[in-house]
Amino acid sequence: MNKRYIKLIGLVMLITTFTGCKKWIESNPHDRFVVTDLDYLKSESDYRTMAVSVYSPLQWLNQVVVIGDIASDNSVAGGESASDVLPLQQIDDFTLTSTNSTLYDLWQVAYEGVNRSNYLIQYKEKNKAGETVDFNGKDALYGEIYFLRAYYYFTLVKMWGDVPLFTNGRFDNNDAKSLKRAPKAEVYAQIETDLKAAIAALPVNQDQKGRVTKYAAQALLGKVYLYENKFNDADAVLEPIITSNAFSLVSDYASIYLAAGENGPESVFEIQYTNGSPYYNWGGATRGQGNYAVQQNGIRGINGSAAMPYAAGWSTNLPTQNLAAAYAAGDQRKAITAFDIEAYKTAHPEYGITYQVAPYKNTGLYNGKYLPRKGETSGQVELNYLNNFRVLRYAEVLLMAAEANNRSTTPNDLKAQDYLNRVRARAFGDDTHKVTAAGNTLKQAIWDERRLELAMDGDRFFDLVRTGQAATKLTGFVAGKHEVFPIPQEEINVTGIPQNTGY
């Protein structure tokens, strides 16, 4: 049996206990328990410890965010040369193949998350020994698990389309040859089921930052509905988030992406990272608790005075001039999204900044949202940045609700305009940039606003695909092929499942 495939189907007897959320629990990632079904899940503590392990693969999916922009017109792979970060270069150029190592890693991670979720769900009512372990908050805890399984399957279906779907317990190596790809409609149906179960069980607030809430589950379900073109359903699940008044737009857009801005009033759900653990491993660079993608974004060799806030990185995932040009004058989002190092250097001569120009596909711009900063990493610095990924923000809830209202069977363009213009008012700091269009013109304005608001957050490629714009916006994109990525060849070799068309 292929040992790599065993990693995909789950570390079924090796349950890691390290945190998925630095804001609510800390433990040593090297602490591992060898367990069996019979001697675990005996207490509330067992259930809660294992639930933490279901969060962990979220951290390891950091390259999904990077790919979501590099595969689009928002950014380029960059790096030192055409052979640097080769898997990302192939995605950038649409020369990707089924042996792309980054895609294989993400496939494995997403299914690890599914398997961990399934294990807990299998023993929700009774453990393997047939014992019932009840405790206060158990249903709410399982709401988190249902959300997480939905999140992992949503990642899989939007990247690969039809994918293996299994929910009845963990999938082990004896099941490899029985693996089949389920139609994506079936996968989406399961995602909906899980998120509805999560919504029914979860509280609107959690004491520990980083844990899933009812609002997070509603927002993710609304997003899933948009991907399925179920706009009435999306409106119904997103509207209660808005009317709850539980969230607000932060006036200073750039501050959202500072360490001090994590889990703020605009945050609906964030993937939590920490630099508090000593864990790092070049053999598994994406497997720590730190955010590896931050190092990728950094400016090569940047240096300056002690007061200069930025640390050096690898100059990959470089925003394009096309993205920068999409921002209108006065839009505060541009400076942080498409960070112009030369402009910053000129504005701050006191820092004495020097740096190396990105040698490959240089755009002169950097992802300022996730630039490495001094003091935000420790240990093996490249692998251990603490920056959270802002997965679902209130601004996106407003834009999703705007799209749902515009595209519903009975459109409400006035409400769509209102939600869109709330986001634009924050961007410009005034009410003079309102969109008054209706119908298809308004729809395009909402789509364009999603690009500006969510750029470098990992949504652009998937938005272009779901809205049918990819073929006209992306050089090298082949309709009927590049809407999804190739199934990893090693999985095909082991399981015999069919490849996506064109690969």
C-alpha positions in Angstrom: 0.0 0.0 0.0 1.2 3.4 -1.0 2.3 5.1 2.3 1.5 8.5 1.0 -2.1 7.4 0.4 -2.3 6.3 4.0 -1.6 9.9 4.9 -4.5 11.0 2.8 -6.9 8.5 4.3 -6.1 9.5 7.8 -3.7 9.1 10.6 -6.4 6.8 11.9 -4.5 5.7 15.0 -2.4 8.8 15.5 -4.4 11.7 16.9 -2.5 14.9 17.2 -3.5 17.2 19.9 -2.1 20.5 18.8 -4.2 23.5 18.4 -6.1 24.9 15.4 -6.6 28.2 17.2 -3.9 30.1 19.0 -6.6 32.3 20.6 -8.2 29.5 22.6 -5.7 26.7 23.3 -2.0 26.1 23.4 -0.3 22.7 23.6 2.8 21.0 22.3 2.3 19.8 18.7 4.7 16.9 19.4 2.4 15.5 22.1 0.7 12.6 20.4 -1.4 9.7 21.7 -1.4 6.3 20.1 -5.0 5.2 20.7 -7.6 2.7 19.5 -11.3 3.1 19.2 -11.8 1.1 22.4 -9.6 3.2 24.7 -10.3 6.7 23.6 -13.4 8.9 23.7 -14.1 7.9 27.3 -14.6 11.4 28.7 -15.6 14.9 27.9 -11.9 15.8 27.8 -11.3 13.1 25.1 -14.0 14.6 22.9 -12.8 18.1 23.3 -9.2 17.2 22.7 -10.0 15.4 19.5 -12.2 18.3 18.4 -9.2 20.5 18.5 -7.4 18.1 16.2 -10.1 18.5 13.6 -9.3 22.2 13.4 -5.6 21.6 12.7 -5.8 20.8 9.0 -7.3 24.2 8.4 -3.8 25.7 9.1 -2.3 23.3 6.6 -4.5 24.5 3.8 -2.7 27.9 3.6 -1.7 27.4 -0.1 -5.4 27.4 -1.1 -5.4 31.1 -0.4 -2.2 31.6 -2.4 -3.5 29.6 -5.4 -6.8 31.5 -5.4 -5.0 34.7 -6.4 -2.0 33.3 -8.4 -4.4 31.3 -10.7 -6.2 34.5 -11.4 -5.4 38.0 -12.7 -4.7 39.2 -9.2 -1.2 38.0 -8.7 1.8 36.1 -10.2 3.9 33.4 -8.7 7.1 35.5 -8.7 10.1 34.1 -6.9 13.7 33.8 -7.8 13.4 32.2 -11.3 11.1 30.2 -13.5 12.0 27.1 -11.6 11.4 28.6 -8.2 8.2 27.5 -6.4 7.6 25.4 -9.6 4.1 24.1 -8.5 2.9 27.7 -8.2 4.5 28.7 -11.5 2.6 25.9 -13.2 -0.6 27.1 -11.7 0.1 30.7 -12.7 0.9 29.7 -16.3 -1.9 27.0 -16.6 0.8 24.4 -17.4 -0.1 22.4 -14.3 -0.2 18.6 -14.4 -1.4 15.8 -12.2 2.0 15.6 -10.5 1.8 19.1 -9.1 3.1 18.6 -5.5 1.2 21.6 -4.0 -2.1 20.3 -5.3 -1.3 16.8 -4.0 -0.5 18.2 -0.6 -3.8 20.1 -0.4 -5.8 17.0 -1.5 -4.2 15.1 1.3 -4.8 17.8 3.9 -8.5 18.3 3.0 -9.1 14.6 3.3 -7.2 14.4 6.5 -9.7 17.0 7.8 -12.6 15.0 6.5 -11.3 11.8 8.1 -10.8 13.5 11.5 -14.3 14.9 11.3 -15.8 11.6 10.4 -14.1 9.8 13.3 -15.7 12.1 15.8 -19.1 12.0 14.1 -19.0 8.2 14.0 -18.9 8.1 17.8 -21.1 11.1 18.6 -23.8 9.0 20.3 -21.7 6.1 21.7 -18.0 5.4 21.7 -16.6 2.2 20.3 -17.2 0.3 23.6 -20.9 1.3 23.3 -20.7 3.8 26.1 -22.6 7.1 26.0 -20.6 10.1 27.1 -22.8 13.1 27.7 -21.7 16.5 28.8 -22.9 20.1 28.6 -22.1 21.7 25.3 -21.7 18.4 23.4 -24.2 19.3 20.7 -22.5 22.7 20.2 -19.1 21.0 20.0 -20.5 18.8 17.2 -21.8 21.9 15.4 -18.1 22.9 15.1 -17.2 19.4 13.7 -20.1 19.6 11.1 -18.9 23.0 10.0 -15.3 21.8 9.6 -16.3 18.8 7.6 -18.3 21.1 5.3 -15.3 23.4 5.0 -13.0 20.6 4.0 -15.5 19.3 1.4 -16.1 22.8 0.1 -12.4 23.2 -0.5 -12.3 19.9 -2.3 -15.3 20.4 -4.5 -14.4 24.0 -5.6 -10.9 22.8 -6.5 -11.6 19.4 -8.1 -15.3 19.2 -8.9 -16.5 15.6 -8.5 -14.6 14.1 -5.6 -14.8 11.1 -3.3 -17.5 11.5 -0.7 -17.6 9.5 2.5 -19.3 10.4 5.7 -19.8 7.1 7.6 -16.7 6.8 9.7 -13.1 7.1 8.8 -11.8 5.8 5.4 -8.9 3.4 5.8 -6.4 1.8 3.4 -8.5 -1.3 3.0 -11.1 0.9 1.2 -8.8 2.4 -1.4 -10.0 0.4 -4.4 -13.7 1.1 -3.5 -13.2 4.8 -3.7 -15.4 6.6 -6.3 -15.9 10.2 -7.3 -19.3 11.5 -6.3 -21.0 14.1 -8.6 -20.3 17.6 -7.2 -24.1 18.1 -6.7 -24.0 15.2 -4.1 -21.0 16.8 -2.4 -22.7 20.1 -2.2 -25.8 18.4 -0.8 -23.7 17.0 2.0 -22.1 20.3 2.6 -25.5 21.9 3.0 -26.6 19.1 5.4 -23.6 19.6 7.6 -23.9 23.4 7.7 -27.6 23.3 8.5 -26.7 20.9 11.4 -24.0 23.3 12.5 -26.3 26.3 12.4 -28.9 24.4 14.5 -26.3 23.5 17.2 -23.9 26.4 17.4 -24.0 29.5 19.6 -23.8 33.0 18.1 -20.8 33.7 20.3 -17.9 31.6 21.6 -15.9 32.5 24.6 -12.7 31.4 22.9 -11.7 33.3 19.8 -11.3 31.1 16.7 -14.0 28.7 17.4 -16.8 28.4 14.9 -20.1 30.2 15.6 -23.6 30.1 14.2 -22.8 33.2 12.1 -19.8 31.6 10.6 -21.8 28.6 9.6 -24.6 30.8 8.1 -22.0 32.8 6.2 -20.3 29.7 4.8 -23.7 28.2 3.8 -24.5 31.5 2.0 -21.3 31.3 0.1 -22.0 27.6 -0.8 -25.4 28.6 -2.1 -23.8 31.3 -4.4 -21.6 28.6 -5.8 -24.7 26.5 -6.5 -26.6 29.5 -8.0 -29.2 29.2 -5.2 -29.7 32.9 -4.7 -33.0 32.8 -2.8 -31.5 30.4 -0.3 -28.4 32.5 0.0 -30.4 35.6 0.8 -32.4 33.8 3.4 -29.3 32.6 5.3 -27.2 35.8 5.0 -29.9 38.3 5.9 -30.1 37.2 9.6 -26.3 37.9 9.9 -26.8 41.5 8.7 -29.9 42.2 10.8 -28.2 40.7 13.9 -26.0 43.8 14.2 -23.3 41.5 15.5 -20.7 42.8 13.1 -19.5 46.1 11.8 -17.1 47.4 9.1 -13.8 48.6 10.5 -13.2 52.2 9.2 -9.4 51.6 8.6 -9.3 48.8 6.1 -5.6 48.1 6.5 -5.9 47.6 10.2 -7.9 44.4 9.7 -4.7 42.7 8.6 -2.6 43.8 11.6 -2.0 41.4 14.4 -4.1 43.7 16.6 -6.9 43.5 14.1 -7.4 39.7 14.3 -10.8 38.4 15.3 -12.1 42.0 15.3 -15.6 43.4 14.9 -15.6 42.5 11.1 -14.4 39.0 11.6 -16.9 36.2 11.0 -14.3 33.4 10.7 -10.5 33.3 10.7 -8.1 30.4 10.4 -5.9 30.9 13.5 -2.1 30.7 13.5 0.5 31.1 16.2 4.2 31.5 16.7 4.0 30.2 20.2 4.9 26.7 19.4 8.5 25.5 18.7 7.2 23.3 15.9 8.7 23.7 12.5 9.8 21.1 9.9 11.2 21.8 6.5 10.0 18.3 5.5 6.5 19.5 6.2 6.7 23.2 5.8 3.0 23.8 5.7 2.3 21.5 8.6 3.1 23.7 11.6 1.0 26.1 13.5 2.6 29.1 11.9 1.4 30.6 8.6 3.9 29.6 5.9 2.2 31.7 3.3 3.3 34.9 5.1 7.0 34.2 4.4 6.2 33.6 0.7 4.8 37.1 0.4 7.7 39.0 1.9 10.0 41.4 0.1 13.4 39.9 -0.8 16.2 41.1 1.4 14.4 44.1 2.9 16.4 45.8 5.5 16.4 49.2 7.3 16.4 50.8 10.7 15.0 49.1 13.8 11.8 51.1 13.4 11.2 49.7 9.9 8.4 47.2 10.5 8.9 44.6 7.7 10.9 41.4 7.6 12.3 39.7 4.5 10.6 37.0 2.5 10.7 35.3 -0.8 8.8 37.6 -3.2 6.2 35.2 -4.4 2.5 35.8 -4.9 3.1 39.3 -6.3 0.0 41.5 -7.0 -0.3 42.5 -10.6 -0.4 45.9 -12.1 -3.8 44.9 -13.5 -5.1 44.6 -10.0 -3.6 47.8 -8.9 -5.2 49.6 -11.9 -8.6 48.3 -10.9 -8.7 50.5 -7.8 -10.2 54.0 -8.3 -8.4 57.1 -6.9 -9.1 57.5 -3.2 -9.8 53.8 -2.6 -8.0 53.0 0.7 -7.8 49.3 -0.1 -5.2 49.7 -2.9 -2.2 50.6 -0.7 -2.4 47.5 1.5 -3.6 45.1 -1.2 -1.0 46.1 -3.9 1.8 47.3 -1.6 4.2 49.5 -3.6 7.6 49.2 -2.0 9.1 52.1 -3.9 6.3 54.4 -2.8 6.7 53.2 0.7 10.4 53.7 0.7 10.0 57.3 -0.7 7.4 58.1 2.0 9.7 56.8 4.8 13.3 58.0 4.1 13.9 57.7 7.9 13.9 53.9 7.6 16.8 53.7 5.2 15.2 50.9 3.3 17.1 48.6 1.0 15.8 45.5 -0.7 16.3 43.1 -3.6 14.0 43.5 -6.6 11.9 40.4 -7.2 13.9 38.7 -10.0 11.1 36.8 -11.7 7.8 38.2 -13.0 8.5 41.4 -11.0 5.5 43.7 -10.7 6.9 46.1 -8.2 4.0 45.2 -5.9 3.6 43.0 -2.8 0.8 41.5 -0.8 0.7 44.0 2.0 -2.1 42.2 3.8 0.1 39.3 4.7 3.7 40.8 4.6 6.0 39.3 7.2 6.6 41.8 10.1 9.3 41.9 12.7 8.4 40.2 16.0 5.6 38.1 14.5 7.5 34.8 14.2 9.9 32.7 16.3 12.0 29.6 16.0 12.4 28.7 12.4 11.2 32.2 11.3 10.2 31.3 7.8 7.6 28.7 8.9 6.2 30.2 12.0 4.3 33.5 11.4 1.3 34.1 13.6 -0.9 35.9 11.0 -4.5 34.6 10.8 -6.2 34.1 7.4 -9.3 36.2 7.3 -11.6 33.6 5.7 -15.0 35.2 6.1 -15.5 38.9 6.9 -18.6 41.0 7.3 -17.7 42.9 4.2 -18.0 39.7 2.2 -21.3 38.9 3.9 -22.6 42.2 2.6 -21.3 41.5 -0.9 -22.7 38.0 -0.9 -26.1 39.3 0.2 -25.9 42.0 -2.5 -25.3 39.4 -5.1 -28.1 37.1 -3.8 -30.6 40.0 -3.8 -29.6 41.0 -7.3 -29.8 37.5 -8.7 -32.8 36.1 -6.9 -36.0 35.0 -8.6 -37.5 38.3 -7.4 -34.6 40.7 -7.5 -34.3 43.5 -4.9 -31.8 45.8 -6.4 -32.4 48.5 -3.9 -31.2 46.2 -1.1 -28.4 44.9 -3.3 -27.2 48.5 -3.9 -27.4 49.3 -0.2 -25.2 46.4 0.8 -22.7 47.0 -2.0 -22.6 50.7 -1.2 -21.9 50.1 2.5 -18.7 48.4 1.4 -17.8 51.1 -1.0 -18.4 53.8 1.6 -15.9 52.2 3.9 -13.4 51.9 1.0 -13.6 55.6 0.1 -14.5 57.1 3.4 -17.5 58.9 1.9 -20.9 58.4 0.3 -20.0 59.9 -3.1 -19.1 56.6 -4.7 -22.4 54.9 -4.6 -23.5 52.5 -7.4 -27.0 53.2 -8.7 -27.1 50.7 -11.5 -29.5 47.8 -11.6 -29.9 44.4 -13.3 -26.8 42.9 -15.0 -24.9 46.1 -14.7 -25.3 46.0 -10.9 -24.4 42.3 -10.9 -21.1 43.1 -12.6 -20.4 45.9 -10.2 -20.9 43.5 -7.3 -18.5 41.0 -8.9 -16.0 43.8 -9.5 -16.3 44.9 -5.9 -15.6 41.4 -4.7 -12.3 41.6 -6.5 -11.3 44.9 -4.9 -12.5 44.0 -1.4 -11.2 40.4 -1.3 -8.1 40.6 -3.4 -5.2 38.5 -2.0 -7.6 36.7 0.3 -7.8 33.7 -2.0 -11.2 34.1 -3.7 -10.6 35.6 -7.1 -9.9 32.5 -9.2 -12.9 30.6 -7.7 -15.1 33.7 -8.3 -14.1 33.9 -11.9 -14.9 30.3 -12.4 -18.3 30.2 -10.6 -19.4 33.4 -12.5 -18.3 32.2 -15.9 -15.7 35.0 -16.4 -12.5 33.0 -16.2 -12.1 32.3 -19.9 -12.3 36.0 -20.8 -10.2 37.3 -17.9 -7.4 34.8 -17.7 -4.6 34.3 -20.2 -4.0 30.6 -20.8 -7.3 29.4 -19.3 -9.0 26.7 -21.3 -12.7 26.4 -20.9 -13.9 22.9 -20.1 -10.5 22.1 -18.5 -9.2 24.7 -16.1 -12.3 25.3 -14.1 -10.9 22.5 -11.9 -7.5 21.2 -11.0 -6.0 17.8 -11.9 -6.6 14.9 -9.5 -3.2 14.0 -8.0 -1.7 11.2 -10.1 -0.6 9.2 -7.0 -4.3 9.0 -5.9 -5.3 7.8 -9.3 -2.6 5.2 -9.3 -3.8 3.8 -5.9 -7.5 4.1 -6.2 -8.2 4.0 -10.0 -10.6 7.0 -9.9 -10.8 8.9 -13.2 -8.9 12.1 -14.0 -10.5 15.4 -14.7 -11.1 16.2 -18.3 -8.1 17.5 -20.2 -5.3 16.4 -17.8 
